[in-house]
Each structure stands twice: as structure tokens, then as C-alpha cells.
Amino acid sequence: KLAEDGVVQLYGPAENIYSIISASHLVIAYPYTSAAYVAESMGVPAMYYDPTRKLVPEYFPESKAVVRFASGSQELAATAMQLLSAAARVSA
């Protein structure tokens, strides 16, 4: 529904990930895929999202990554708003 309404855009695997991410305000990625790390390295807020609420967030203390993790729709909304608000404060 969100894609049909133009709220989100979905891309296929042949698309250039760097072009897509550089034009994004927020990247929501399936847990532990590289899109979130690419986004973070490009200065775009990123988060992992587990709609099943069954995955356990993995944190790697040796990593400097700050990719957030959300489980379920309520956490998704709250985390997305936090990341977008923080990004808006930084760019203002």
C-alpha cells in the first residue's frame, strides 16, 4: 500500500545501491544486510527492521557502526521518527 501511494519506493537487486541511498532520508533494511552499513557510511540514517519480532539484535562491540534495530511496527515507527528528527536537527 505504501509503495502504491508513493510513500516508499521499492527497488530491485539490479539498481545502484549508492544512488538510491544518496537520495534517501532514511534506509530501513532487513537485519544484517549491507544496505544499512552503506547508508551509515554515506551519512544517511539507517535501521534494521524485523517485522516478525523474532530476531535478536546483534551488536558487535568492535564495530563503530550505530545502525539501530526495531522489532515490530510500533518500534519501527518510533525509531524511524527518532532517526529522522535527529537528522533534521543536524542539517538545520
Secondary structure, DSSP 8 states (H G I E B T S, - for coil): -TTTTTSS----TTS-HHHHHHT-S-EEESTT-HHHHHHHHTT--EEEEETTS-------TT-----EEEEHHHHHHHHHHHHHHHHHHHH-
